[in-house]
Every structure is written in C-alpha cells, then in structure tokens.
Amino acid sequence: MTIWTDRLDKIQAGQAAKPRVVEILRLPDIVSWRPGQVVTKWETDEDFFTTGGQLFGGYLGALADQVMGHTAMSVLEDENAFRTVQMNVTFYRPVRAGVLWITGRVTHKTRQAVHVQVDFTDADGALMCSVTGIQIVFPRTPRSTP
C-alpha cells in the first residue's frame, strides 16, 4: 500500500474529501481499481450537453483527466507525485443520455512518466471515445500530497 493507493481506496469507498473542482464538475467516484487499471461509471448529465443533445467534448476531457490521474495513482510510489502533461482525445461516436463506463489503464511506466489510455464505452460496450495521456512523475512535496 502507498499513500496513493490508500487514497484510491478512500475514493472508492466514498470517504475521501473531494477537491472543489471535482464537486463543481460532478466528477464520479471509482467503481473499482487494481494496480495499473481504474474503472469509473458515470451517468450522463444533461447539464453538460450541447444544444445538439450530445455531451460537450471538453467535459469528456475532464472525465479522462480525472481517470488518468487515478490510474497513475494506482502505480505510483509514496515519494512521487504526478501531473498531466499531455492528453490526446479521439471521438468515435457522440455521447448522449445513458451510462458511460470509463476505464483507464497504464500502457507504459518509467521513473519519469506514466502513460495511460482511457476508453469510454456505453452500456452496450460500444467504444465512444479514447484518450491517451502522459503523467509526468516528480518528487512529492507537502503541496503535492493527496
């Protein structure tokens, strides 16, 4: 166990204090996690839909950034912290009302970076969006502690 995996356990159990941005954006909690993988379930919220009736792409980016961070936490050592330095989003289908399953997995890890892929699927398993990103790893300070 690390401070990071302890934090994931608390998030999953609904016992972690949520950062203000998580509350404002109504980002979801974790359904499950294991080292190198995080799964989140999100019920779409029409407050984040465009006038065309689909989910705003920037909100998908926020969801992906959260899951990328949680996924990096699942493999991070106590002495390190992380930040997103790159994120690429590919949209396949418009997201409309319903459930989204968001799965993040580590695709590569070095001492300096964690590469993560996040896939968004609907309730039927159709791939809606994929995101790849890089979390830079650096020495943890009191300010970067969860």
QUIBELSUL-V342866 format. One record per residue. N is the residue number from 1. RES is the residue in three letters. SS is DSSP state (2 for helix, 1 for strand, 0 for the rest). Layout:
{{N,RES,SS} {N,RES,SS}}
This chain:
{{1,MET,0} {2,THR,0} {3,ILE,2} {4,TRP,2} {5,THR,2} {6,ASP,2} {7,ARG,2} {8,LEU,2} {9,ASP,2} {10,LYS,2} {11,ILE,2} {12,GLN,2} {13,ALA,0} {14,GLY,0} {15,GLN,0} {16,ALA,0} {17,ALA,0} {18,LYS,0} {19,PRO,0} {20,ARG,2} {21,VAL,2} {22,VAL,2} {23,GLU,2} {24,ILE,2} {25,LEU,2} {26,ARG,0} {27,LEU,0} {28,PRO,0} {29,ASP,0} {30,ILE,1} {31,VAL,1} {32,SER,1} {33,TRP,1} {34,ARG,1} {35,PRO,0} {36,GLY,0} {37,GLN,1} {38,VAL,1} {39,VAL,1} {40,THR,1} {41,LYS,1} {42,TRP,1} {43,GLU,1} {44,THR,0} {45,ASP,0} {46,GLU,2} {47,ASP,2} {48,PHE,2} {49,PHE,1} {50,THR,0} {51,THR,0} {52,GLY,0} {53,GLY,0} {54,GLN,0} {55,LEU,1} {56,PHE,0} {57,GLY,2} {58,GLY,2} {59,TYR,2} {60,LEU,2} {61,GLY,2} {62,ALA,2} {63,LEU,2} {64,ALA,2} {65,ASP,2} {66,GLN,2} {67,VAL,2} {68,MET,2} {69,GLY,2} {70,HIS,2} {71,THR,2} {72,ALA,2} {73,MET,2} {74,SER,0} {75,VAL,0} {76,LEU,0} {77,GLU,0} {78,ASP,0} {79,GLU,0} {80,ASN,1} {81,ALA,1} {82,PHE,1} {83,ARG,1} {84,THR,1} {85,VAL,1} {86,GLN,1} {87,MET,1} {88,ASN,1} {89,VAL,1} {90,THR,1} {91,PHE,1} {92,TYR,0} {93,ARG,0} {94,PRO,0} {95,VAL,0} {96,ARG,0} {97,ALA,0} {98,GLY,0} {99,VAL,1} {100,LEU,1} {101,TRP,1} {102,ILE,1} {103,THR,1} {104,GLY,1} {105,ARG,1} {106,VAL,1} {107,THR,1} {108,HIS,1} {109,LYS,1} {110,THR,0} {111,ARG,0} {112,GLN,0} {113,ALA,1} {114,VAL,1} {115,HIS,1} {116,VAL,1} {117,GLN,1} {118,VAL,1} {119,ASP,1} {120,PHE,1} {121,THR,1} {122,ASP,1} {123,ALA,0} {124,ASP,0} {125,GLY,0} {126,ALA,0} {127,LEU,1} {128,MET,1} {129,CYS,1} {130,SER,1} {131,VAL,1} {132,THR,1} {133,GLY,1} {134,ILE,1} {135,GLN,1} {136,ILE,1} {137,VAL,1} {138,PHE,1} {139,PRO,1} {140,ARG,0} {141,THR,0} {142,PRO,2} {143,ARG,2} {144,SER,2} {145,THR,0} {146,PRO,0}}
